[in-house]
Amino acid sequence: MDTAEPTFFDTNPKAGVVGQPLNRVDGRDKVTGKAKYSAEFNQLPGLVHAVLKTSDVAKGRITGFDTSAAMKQPGVLAILTHQNLPKLAKTPNDAEGKKAIGAPMGFLPLTTDQIHYAGQPVAIVVADTLERAQYAAALLKVQVAAEKPIASYEDPQAKLFDPTKVQDGKAPAHVVRGNAQAAFAAAPVQLTHTYTHAINHHNPMEPGATTAHWEAPDRLTIYDATQGVTRTQKAVSTMLGLSAEQVRVVTKYLGGGFGCKGSSWPHTILTVQAAKAVGRPVKLSLTRPQMFTGMGHREDQTQTLKMGATRDGKLTALIHEKTSTTSPWDNYAESNSKIINMLYACENFEASYQLARANVMTSTFTRAPGEAPGSFALESSLDDLAYQLGIDPLEIRLRNYAEKDPGTGQAWSSKSLKECYARGAELFGWSKRNPKAGATRDGRLLVGWGMATASYPVHNSQGTARARLYADGHAVVQAGATDLGTGTYTVMTQVAADALFLPVDKVRFELGDTKLPTAPNSGGSVAAGTVSSSVYMAAQDVWQKLIKVAVLDKKSPLYRAKAADVEVKQGRLQLKNNPQKGEDFAAIMKRAEMADIEGNGQGRYGSGYEDAQAAANADPAKKDQAADHSMHSFGAHFCEVKVDPDLGTVRVTRWVSVHGAGRILNAKTARSQIIGGSIFGIGAALMEGTVRDQNYSRYTNASLADYHIPVNADIPEMTVEFIDEKDPHINAMGVKGIGEISMVGVSAAVANAVFHATGKRVRSLPITPDKVLATKPVQA
Amino acid sequence: MSTFSSPDTPEGQPVRPEDGTRRSFMKQAGGLLGLALAPPFVGPAERLAAYSKTVEGVTSLQLKINGTVRSIQAEPRVTLLDALREYLDLTGTKKGCDHGQCGACTVHVDGRRINSCLTLAVMQQGKEITTIEGLAQGDALHPMQEAFLKHDGFQCGYCTPGQIMSGVACVKEGHAGSDDQTREWMSGNLCRCGAYPNIVAAVREVAGKA
């Protein structure tokens, strides 16, 4: 029988550098400009430039191209269209191909004459310089027979349908628990409210970019701006009909992702095809406007939430309906209802989804997909309930506190939400809040305080890592993970340093290459927990191998000891029951003439970890105890806004976030991540929205001048804390991950603060001045 | 007026990419490739061309970057940003929007911060251009770089060179007198990771020492 795997809690009861606020190990490269992003591998021999020509119309058929002017331009090497691009082994255009490729889109541009969305690539122009490629693309004429497109689910031509599954097939589209309809009908307090959410675009500062280099006719290296090198490798190799090992994908630095780089999008394979066609390495960067149609978005959506409650504010029924726009080929909708199902104790729940196909690029996971907009509806309605019943918004959340997961009935693996509420309230000064809305002023500005709960699940994930320990006391540790800027380089260096008992500067952590052991996509907050556990397990493998060397070495004090009786403390191998007997790892390696020793480890995260640990546990009684937990991070956001009553402008003036998210690997980078997620959420709450023209189905504000993301002057000083939380059920490190939870509940906290300031409930994101002015105050 | 024909394509012979085999492509592109790899050489004619009122086609441009004069062969429509990134391999300066909307391409020209995507390289000849690569003195980082490291003024790092160049200028301009003033004068540099409070902390620290 297997034995349960070692854990960081056991081997490193006192963490060394893990958790410490270390500066980023890759920081120096980033502040000096040395860090190389995917469009910056200029040394490739004969590198040339590609640009995409995209469609101006959203629906139609390409009837021809006039390439004459474009091709006369000096330096133009190729104009590739669906007419002359070689056929791929597989495309995502059919269900089987889409599944095999793992594509986010069931349609690949430049495979047919059909135009399905505005901004769809219709040609790739390759030239020796960027300027020449851009100019030739401008001269290229595309003849199109345009048709009237469908622009959204609100289009009169749109047909709504019930999908069986949403979020790329990952979540069921209809969930029923208890009898929500009957419970709602019987509820003494009933609230029915509709919430709308604008289209949001991720807009990482680094645009999508691919540099493709065919090193041989059957061997390809791609430098790709992706959150997962393995996913890109799978997609590209499958489409080309190559084996995975013939395609190497490298992402050393990634300029943000937020979900939009979590899939392999059309521009990547098109760049690869262009490189094949011209026989030279080709570089392609999406333009900023192309970022609005090239890598997905958060979909336009309407949610209706019916909330039934008792007069003392206890929830009895939640009924959630969501309607949103999807593309002509995919059934993508964020699963908003997941968080509504689990956040508060409520016995009756029902959720359903409706989609409409429109001539739009497919939507995709955007930071906290589902949880962010879902919590906006839930937390706004709960705030309404609190005001209606005269209960403090924090108190009503405590009254509905879920002691176990209402959705599954499972116990929580850990939950520090009460501590988050208490600490957040203390830091914010919540007890001083005036319970009356619209009653606090700072000069002529209205002041409002709001709060909301945050939560995000620990998904199931696994990955591998390799650790090589050198006798001279340094180590190289590797995993094919990516660092979106979240700090993967840094925190994995810290984990490896502790697990191998080395100083941080003696550890080099490498990532972002399919030649390294496979790690999961950095998305859904899985990277920190999975990769840190993989690194930790690889280090344990190193020690196990060294113990074997020691017990077989006649000159070792550990000669003929049982491997199970040997432990490793601070790099010293010693007997558990007689610690004097032992020696340093370097001594063992030196005697054995080993320059280095390598270990491999598999890290598991989420239910897969708990199941495996439980199965390996010899004690059947303990097995039941260990398994079957619901795993989530929890937190609370507190927000102060000041609203100009005449102009309707809203400014966030104070912010406090407190989270319980398992072990925090680096206090400094974690704080930055929470601040960043909160700012991302403040953007969605107050200013972000892409406007799609309902006649032409084109975006009208596809630029950073017109799509407003928060700027420095929009953001106040922010306070972030973490609750010290030990969770042994989720993975060997006890790490939950914080990428998504940082923005869950943020828009509701802002909206609730706006309500407190003005007495106006704005249920449409973003909360722009026109909406604030047009909304009538709720009569108390 | 001087007109330069393209170095890689004979006049009047459009490239025909569709039937381009690898061999025929290499023949077309060899000229440019050769040129790109050749040591910078500026003849009197090119020097004259670079400063004449009308410039067309590929021209020799001289740019003084981080204290060193560098020559490139580029068309007059090449932006300073693309000259840095694509012709000089100074990729520390980033392209986030190419329209002066994000600030990722911020560099100093004669001591002032500008968006390098909004100016042509040909216009910046004879001026002192400083990029992120020229900020440190050897191994010693500029205080603003140190402050960004210490205060974690970034996550992904893509806006960072622009933020740092802007931060240095912001202090020098006297626009970092208070946090509110810093926020305002640093608002031309977008950061999607949301490092703003940490950026303000970094600028505050350097301004306090200045």
Interface residues (C-beta under 8 A of the other chain):
Chain A: N23 R24 D26 G27 R28 D29 K30 V31 T32 G33 K34 A35 K36 Y37 A39 E40 N42 Q43 G46 V48 H49 M71 K72 Q73 P74 G75 V76 L77 A78 I79 L80 N84 V126 D128 T129 L130 E131 R132 Y135 H202 N203 P204 M205 E206 P207 Y253 L254 G255 G256 F258 A277 V278 G279 R280 S285 T287 R288 L484 G485 T486 G487 K668 T669 R671 S672 Q673 I675 G676 G677 S678 I679 F680 S703 L704 A705 I709 P710 V711 N712 A713 D714 I715 P716 E717 M718
Chain B: S5 S6 D8 T9 P14 V15 R16 P17 E18 G20 T21 R22 F25 M26 Q28 A29 L32 L33 A74 E75 R77 V78 D82 R85 E86 D89 L90 T91 G92 T93 K94 K95 G96 C97 D98 H99 Q101 C102 A104 T131 I132 E133 L135 A136 L141 Q145 F148 L149 K150 D152 F154 Q155 C156 G157 Y158 C159 T160 P161 I164 D179 D180 T182 R183 E184 M186 S187 G188 N189 L190 C191 R192 C193 G194 A195 Y196 P197 N198 I199 V200
